[in-house]
Amino acid sequence: MSNKQLITNVGIGLAAASAGILARKTLQKSWEKVTNEPAPKDKGSEDTDLKEAVTWAVVSGIGAGIARMAVQYALDKRKSK
């Protein structure tokens, strides 16, 4: 693998990870607006209802995963041109 390919792969990975983090932060803000409560942070906390923790885990996982996948797809498509 050449240095250029390595740098490109690292850049794609960083962009995808950043997109996932940004998506999660956006979902946290949306959660707070919809539920009028902060997003669950500690799933083991006694203050967090199991249903709420599971819902947040699913929503945030799907949102972050889709964001990472979209960035990866866009960058791969651009790289192939």
Order of alpha helices (4+ residues) and beta strands (2+ residues): alpha-alpha
